[in-house]
C-alpha cells in the first residue's frame, strides 16, 4: 500500500487552523483517586481556553471540542461542566485521557483532504497498559470517516513535534528506546517518520526531563512556535533539578538546521523548577507543554513562582493569540499536562 507521504499527506503545524480539538473526560477513579475532581476542573479550564469563552458574554471565539466519554454517567458529568462550550460528545472507551499519545495524528494533503495516521500503542514502553487505549486511534479515525493509515511501529504523538514544512523534532531517549521498537535503527525510524508524517528531516534531541515516564517526550522540552523557531526552557534557579538537561537541550538545538536549511532560532521560557508530588517525588513539570489553539495558547500552571513569568514569556511568542494560564498540577499528577491530553484536527476540505 502507498504510504501517506507517497499520497501527499503530511502533519500540519499545530498553529495551522483547526477543525476542532479532541479531549477525554477524566473518568477512571482508580487511576486519579483523590485528584479526580481537580483533574476534571483542569480539563474544564483547558476546554474553556480552547473554546475561548468570554465569561462576561458567554460567547466563544475559539474552536469546537470533541470530548470522549466512557459511559452515560460520565457524559452527564462532562455535559454539566462544559455546558457553555461548543462540544460534541462521543462514547468511545479509553483507559486514560492522554489523547496526544493514544488518538491518531491527523494529516492533510495539498487539496485539504484529511487522513489519520494510526500508530501502535504499547503503554509507553509497557509501563501503563490500560484497557482500550490501544484501540482509541482506530476508533476515532473510524468515527470521523477519515482515510486511515496503519503504521507498523510503536509511537506516541507526544514524542514528535513538527513545523508543518517537513521538519520533525524528537528524542533519542524515546524513539530509539528498546521498549518501543527494539532493533529499529535511526535510519529506519527516520524513514518511518517520512512515510507517515511527511518528515523531510528529523532532528534528534538526546534526552528529556527527569522522572518522565514517557522516556523523554519532545512536547515537554522543545516545541516549534513557527518555522525555524523552537521554544525550550531555561533553568529557573540553581536548585532546578533539570538544569543540566535544559542547558544541553538548548545547546543541541542551536546547532541544528531545519528541512529548509535554516539554522534554528532557540527562544527560552522559564522552567517551573522543582515541582514535587504530595509524596515528595519530583514531577516532570513543563511550561512548553502548552497547547496552541486557534485563538489562544493555554499554558499549564503548577502553583509555583514562575507561573506568571512563563505565561508572559509564551505570550511574547504568539502575538496573534491570547495566551492564558490554567491550573495543571492535578493533571500533572497523572504524568503530563495540557499538550499531552489534546489532539487537534486540522481544518481541511469539508
C-alpha positions in Angstrom: 0.0 0.0 0.0 1.1 3.6 -0.7 2.3 5.5 2.4 0.7 8.8 3.4 3.8 10.6 2.2 3.6 9.0 -1.2 0.0 10.1 -1.4 0.9 13.7 -0.5 -0.2 13.7 3.2 1.7 15.4 5.9 1.2 16.5 9.6 0.4 20.3 9.7 1.9 22.5 12.4 -0.2 22.9 15.5 -0.7 26.6 14.8 -2.4 25.9 11.4 -6.2 26.3 11.6 -8.2 23.6 13.4 -11.5 21.9 12.7 -11.6 21.2 16.4 -9.7 19.6 19.3 -10.2 16.1 20.9 -10.2 15.8 24.7 -11.2 12.9 27.0 -13.1 13.4 30.3 -11.1 12.2 33.3 -13.2 9.2 34.4 -11.1 6.5 36.0 -11.5 6.9 39.8 -9.0 4.0 40.4 -6.3 6.0 38.5 -7.0 9.5 39.7 -8.1 8.7 43.2 -8.5 11.9 45.2 -7.3 14.1 42.3 -10.2 13.1 40.0 -12.4 16.2 40.6 -9.4 18.5 40.4 -8.3 16.9 37.2 -11.8 17.4 35.8 -11.6 21.0 36.8 -8.3 21.3 35.0 -9.7 19.8 31.8 -12.7 22.2 32.1 -10.3 25.2 32.3 -8.4 24.0 29.3 -11.6 23.4 27.3 -12.8 26.9 28.2 -9.4 28.3 27.0 -9.6 26.3 23.7 -13.2 27.5 23.0 -12.0 31.0 24.1 -15.0 31.5 26.3 -15.8 35.1 27.3 -17.3 34.8 30.8 -19.0 38.2 30.6 -20.9 37.4 27.4 -20.9 33.6 27.2 -19.6 33.9 23.6 -16.9 31.5 22.4 -14.5 32.9 19.8 -12.4 29.7 19.6 -12.9 26.2 18.3 -15.2 23.2 18.8 -14.3 20.4 21.2 -14.8 16.7 20.6 -14.9 15.0 24.0 -14.6 11.3 24.6 -16.7 9.9 27.5 -16.8 6.2 28.5 -20.5 6.0 29.6 -23.8 7.8 30.3 -22.9 8.8 33.8 -19.6 10.4 32.9 -21.2 12.1 29.8 -23.8 13.7 32.0 -21.0 14.9 34.3 -19.0 16.3 31.4 -22.1 17.9 29.9 -22.7 19.8 33.1 -19.1 21.0 33.4 -18.8 22.1 29.7 -22.4 23.3 29.2 -21.3 26.8 28.0 -18.9 25.4 25.3 -19.4 24.1 21.8 -18.9 20.4 22.4 -19.7 17.2 20.6 -19.5 14.1 22.9 -18.5 10.7 21.7 -18.8 7.5 23.7 -15.6 5.8 22.9 -13.9 3.7 25.6 -10.5 4.7 26.8 -8.1 3.8 29.5 -7.0 7.4 30.4 -7.0 10.9 29.0 -3.6 11.1 27.2 -5.0 11.6 23.7 -1.8 13.1 22.3 -0.5 9.6 22.5 -3.5 7.3 22.0 -5.5 9.2 19.4 -4.5 9.3 15.7 -2.2 12.0 14.3 -4.3 13.9 11.7 -2.8 14.6 8.3 -3.7 16.8 5.4 -2.9 16.6 1.7 -2.4 19.5 -0.7 -6.1 19.5 -1.6 -7.1 19.7 2.1 -8.3 16.1 2.4 -7.8 14.7 5.9 -6.2 11.4 6.8 -5.4 9.7 10.1 -2.1 8.1 11.0 -2.8 5.3 13.5 0.3 4.2 15.4 0.7 1.1 17.5 0.5 1.9 21.2 2.1 -0.2 24.0 1.5 1.9 27.1 4.7 4.0 26.9 7.0 1.0 26.7 4.6 -1.3 28.6 4.7 0.8 31.8 1.0 1.7 31.9 -1.1 -0.8 29.8 -4.7 0.2 30.2 -7.7 -1.5 28.6 -9.0 0.3 25.4 -6.0 2.7 25.0 -4.6 0.6 22.1 -7.9 1.0 20.2 -8.6 4.7 20.7 -6.8 5.8 17.5 -8.6 3.4 15.1 -11.9 4.1 16.8 -11.5 7.9 16.5 -10.4 7.6 12.9 -13.4 5.4 12.1 -15.7 7.8 13.8 -14.6 10.7 11.7 -14.5 8.7 8.5 -11.0 9.8 7.6 -8.7 7.7 5.4 -6.8 5.6 7.9 -3.1 4.7 7.6 -1.9 1.9 9.9 1.7 2.4 10.9 3.7 -0.8 11.5 5.6 0.6 14.5 5.1 1.9 18.1 4.9 5.7 18.5 3.1 8.3 20.6 2.1 11.7 19.3 3.9 13.5 22.2 7.2 12.1 21.0 7.2 14.3 17.9 6.7 18.0 17.1 6.5 19.4 13.6 6.9 22.8 11.9 4.5 21.9 9.0 7.3 22.4 6.5 8.9 18.9 6.8 10.9 19.2 10.0 10.3 16.8 12.9 11.7 17.2 16.4 12.1 14.1 18.6 14.4 12.5 21.2 16.8 9.6 21.1 15.6 8.6 24.6 12.1 7.9 23.4 12.1 6.8 19.7 15.2 4.8 20.0 14.2 3.2 23.3 14.2 -0.6 23.1 10.9 -0.7 24.9 9.2 0.7 21.8 10.7 -0.8 18.7 13.7 -2.9 19.6 16.3 -3.2 16.9 15.0 -0.4 14.8 17.8 1.9 13.6 17.9 5.7 13.3 17.6 5.3 9.5 14.5 3.1 9.8 12.9 5.5 12.3 13.5 8.4 10.1 12.1 6.5 7.1 9.0 5.8 9.3 8.6 9.4 10.1 8.9 10.4 6.4 6.3 7.7 5.4 3.7 8.6 8.0 4.2 12.3 8.9 5.8 13.6 5.7 9.0 14.4 7.5 11.8 15.6 5.2 14.3 16.0 8.1 14.4 14.6 11.6 16.1 16.5 14.4 17.3 14.4 17.4 17.5 15.8 21.0 19.3 13.4 23.3 17.1 13.2 26.4 14.1 14.6 28.2 13.1 15.6 31.8 13.8 13.6 34.9 11.1 11.2 36.1 9.2 11.4 32.8 7.6 8.1 32.3 7.2 8.8 28.6 11.0 8.4 28.2 11.7 11.9 27.0 8.7 13.1 25.0 9.6 16.2 23.0 6.5 18.1 23.9 7.8 18.6 27.4 11.1 20.0 26.4 11.1 21.7 22.9 8.3 23.0 20.6 8.1 24.7 17.3 6.4 28.1 17.6 6.8 29.0 14.0 9.0 27.7 11.2 12.7 28.0 12.1 11.9 28.9 15.7 11.9 26.5 18.7 10.9 27.2 22.3 12.7 25.4 25.1 13.1 26.1 28.8 15.9 27.8 30.8 16.7 26.6 34.3 14.7 28.5 37.0 17.5 28.6 39.6 20.4 26.7 41.0 18.0 24.2 42.6 16.4 23.3 39.2 16.7 19.5 39.0 16.7 19.6 35.2 19.3 22.4 34.9 21.9 20.2 33.2 19.3 18.7 30.8 17.7 22.0 29.9 21.1 23.6 29.1 22.1 20.6 27.0 18.8 20.8 25.0 19.2 24.5 24.1 22.9 23.8 23.1 21.8 20.9 20.9 19.0 22.9 19.2 21.2 25.8 18.5 23.4 23.6 16.3 20.6 22.3 14.1 19.2 23.3 10.8 15.6 22.5 9.6 14.3 20.9 6.4 14.7 24.1 4.5 18.3 24.7 5.7 17.6 27.4 8.2 19.6 27.5 11.4 17.1 27.1 14.3 16.5 30.1 16.4 16.1 29.0 20.0 14.0 31.0 22.4 13.5 30.1 26.1 10.8 30.4 28.7 11.4 29.8 32.4 11.4 26.3 33.8 8.9 25.6 36.7 11.9 24.3 38.6 11.4 21.8 41.3 7.8 20.6 41.4 7.0 17.7 43.7 4.1 15.5 44.4 2.4 15.2 47.7 4.7 12.2 48.4 7.8 14.4 47.7 8.6 12.8 44.3 9.9 15.0 41.5 7.3 15.6 38.8 8.1 16.3 35.1 6.6 19.8 35.1 7.0 21.8 31.9 5.7 25.1 30.6 6.4 24.2 26.9 3.6 21.6 27.3 1.3 24.4 26.2 -1.5 23.9 23.7 -1.8 26.1 20.6 -5.5 26.6 19.8 -6.9 28.7 17.0 -7.3 31.9 19.1 -5.5 31.1 22.3 -2.4 29.4 23.8 -3.0 27.7 27.1 0.0 27.4 29.4 0.0 24.9 32.3 0.3 26.4 35.8 1.7 24.5 38.8 1.3 26.9 41.7 5.0 27.9 41.6 6.6 31.4 41.5 7.5 31.2 37.8 3.9 30.5 36.6 3.1 34.2 35.7 6.6 34.7 34.1 6.0 31.7 31.9 2.7 33.0 30.6 4.3 36.4 29.9 7.2 34.7 28.1 4.9 32.5 25.9 2.7 35.5 25.1 5.7 37.1 23.5 5.9 34.2 21.1 2.3 34.3 20.0 1.3 37.9 19.4 -1.7 36.8 17.3 -3.2 34.8 20.1 -4.5 35.3 23.6 -2.1 33.5 25.9 -3.6 32.3 29.3 -2.6 30.1 32.1 -4.7 27.3 33.6 -4.2 25.0 36.6 -2.5 21.8 35.6 -1.0 20.4 38.8 -3.7 17.7 39.2 -3.3 16.7 35.6 0.5 16.5 36.1 -0.1 14.1 38.9 -1.2 11.7 36.2 2.0 12.2 34.2 1.6 15.1 31.9 -0.1 18.5 31.1 -2.2 20.2 28.5 -0.5 19.2 25.3 -0.5 15.6 26.5 -4.3 15.5 26.7 -5.2 17.2 23.4 -5.2 16.2 19.8 -6.1 18.7 17.1 -8.0 18.0 13.9 -6.6 20.3 11.2 -9.1 22.3 9.2 -9.4 20.8 5.7 -11.9 20.4 2.9 -15.5 19.8 4.1 
